Amino acid sequence: MELLSRGLALILVGMAGIFWASSGVAVQDFFAHSTKTPMELTNIRMCLGGAILILFSARRKDFRQSFSILNRHPHLWLDVVIYGVIGVMLMQYTYFQGISIGGAAAATVICYACPAMVVIWDSFYYKRLPKRGEVIAVMLAMSGVFLLVTGGNPTKLIVPLGCVLWSLASGAAFAFSAIYPKHLFAKKIDPYFLTGVGMLIGGLTTFALVDDWSWQAFLSAEVLFDVSWIIIFGTVGAFLIFNAGLRYLTPEEASITVTTEPAASVIISWLIFGTVFGAVESFGIILVLLAIVAPTIIKR
């Protein structure tokens, strides 16, 4: 297979962020036209998205080798289940809850406080003081989220409290899903395998949490386009091109390009829903974006 150029890899990872952002906007439009719950939407997205990802990736040699590794070490299957349920499933569900309450743009930006959560966890777990860039990232993220949700006035909330709490929970699950599987990758578990199988496992667990198992309502004319976009572009397409591009980028380069998701979410929400933020809230969004790239810029 011919190696992708670094420039193309950057484009792919950036496009993945845009696909994820557009799927968040599609989720907002879905809830405007459907009475289905966030858990029910999580159910169909993860089951279908996970199954399609597995079909796309099953022919990869590394994908098949991952099965062999797990069969030789059966206890690792529990780690895959934990990743799929506590990481991926909770991340999706809490994100959808945040969108249903406060909209895609606010939920996505608040969710991206997760890099600050990773810094705090690493410092606690490894019993070390955070580096200068990490400290600045935490300060920027906390300040940015504060300005976004309050407009600079601590006595009021511009973004509904439910959206703030659910989106922060999604950011925490996002951080968990980034940290937890590192030991699996160290054992040569394929990222495509972990994403597809973990998503499918997490999706199957949601059947125990939904009252209506029927997917017929998702096929109605009012929401079919939204659901199709969420699954095809916002799930399968985004993960495939992100993993493809990530193979040729350093983690620092990938972290910069993924800032396209919160930025694109704000822009697309403005274009489609007319979502407008004031000067203070917009400055808060910029601070959150800077928090994502600050450690890389300072390191360089």
C-alpha positions, 0 to 999 in steps of 0.5 A, spaced: 500 500 500 502 506 497 504 511 503 499 517 504 503 523 504 503 527 510 499 533 507 493 528 505 493 525 512 492 532 515 486 533 510 483 526 512 484 527 520 481 534 519 475 532 515 474 527 520 473 532 525 468 536 520 464 529 519 463 529 527 461 536 527 456 535 522 453 529 525 452 533 531 448 538 527 444 532 524 443 530 531 440 536 533 435 536 527 433 529 529 431 531 536 427 537 533 423 532 528 423 526 533 420 524 540 426 518 540 430 519 546 438 520 546 439 512 548 435 510 543 439 514 538 445 511 541 442 504 540 441 505 532 448 509 531 452 504 535 449 498 533 449 499 525 455 503 525 459 498 529 457 493 524 459 497 518 466 498 521 467 491 522 465 489 515 469 494 512 475 492 517 475 485 517 479 483 511 485 487 514 491 482 517 491 486 523 484 486 525 484 478 524 490 478 528 487 482 534 482 476 535 488 471 535 491 476 541 484 476 545 483 469 544 490 467 547 489 472 553 481 472 554 481 476 560 483 482 555 476 481 552 473 484 559 477 490 557 474 491 550 467 491 553 469 496 558 472 500 553 465 499 549 460 501 554 464 506 559 468 509 554 464 509 547 457 508 549 457 513 555 461 518 550 455 518 545 449 518 550 451 523 554 453 527 548 446 526 545 443 528 551 447 535 551 445 536 544 438 535 546 438 540 551 443 546 549 444 544 541 450 541 537 455 547 538 455 548 545 455 541 547 461 540 542 465 545 545 464 544 552 465 536 550 472 539 548 474 540 555 476 533 555 484 534 554 484 538 560 481 532 564 486 528 561 492 532 563 489 532 570 488 525 570 495 523 568 498 528 573 494 524 579 495 517 576 503 518 575 503 523 581 507 528 577 506 536 576 503 537 570 508 541 564 507 548 563 503 547 556 499 542 560 497 547 565 496 553 560 491 548 557 487 546 563 487 554 564 484 555 557 479 550 557 476 552 564 476 559 562 473 558 555 468 553 558 466 558 563 465 564 558 461 560 553 456 558 559 456 564 563 457 570 558 462 572 563 457 573 568 457 568 574 450 569 576 447 567 570 447 561 565 447 562 557 447 555 556 442 550 560 445 547 566 443 540 563 447 541 557 453 543 561 453 537 565 451 532 560 457 535 555 462 535 561 460 528 562 461 526 555 468 530 555 470 525 561 467 519 557 471 521 551 478 522 556 477 515 558 476 512 551 483 516 550 486 513 556 484 506 557 485 502 551 493 504 551 495 498 554 491 494 549 494 498 543 501 496 547 499 489 546 498 490 538 490 490 538 488 494 532 485 501 532 480 499 527 478 492 531 477 496 537 473 501 534 468 497 531 468 491 536 467 496 542 462 500 538 458 494 537 458 491 544 457 498 547 451 498 542 448 491 544 448 493 551 443 499 550 438 494 548 437 493 556 436 501 557 431 502 551 423 501 552 422 501 544 427 496 540 423 498 534 428 502 529 422 503 524 421 510 527 428 512 524 426 510 517 420 516 517 421 521 512 422 527 517 429 524 520 431 518 515 436 523 512 439 525 519 440 518 521 443 516 515 448 522 515 449 520 523 451 513 521 454 513 514 458 520 515 458 521 522 460 514 524 463 510 519 466 515 514 469 519 520 472 513 524 475 510 517 478 516 515 481 519 522 484 512 523 487 512 516 490 519 517 492 518 524 497 512 522 501 518 518 501 523 523 504 524 530 499 525 536 501 532 536 499 533 529 492 529 530 490 533 536 491 540 532 487 537 526 481 535 530 480 542 533 476 542 526 470 539 530 468 544 535 470 550 530 466 546 524 460 545 529 459 552 531 460 554 523 455 549 521 450 551 527 450 558 525 449 556 517 443 551 519 440 553 525 442 561 526 446 559 532 449 566 534 454 567 540 456 573 543 463 576 543 464 574 550 462 567 548 465 567 542 472 568 545 470 563 550 470 558 544 477 560 541 480 559 548 477 552 548 480 551 541 487 554 544 487 549 549 487 543 545 493 545 541 497 549 547 501 543 549 503 542 542 505 549 540 509 550 547 512 544 546 515 546 539 
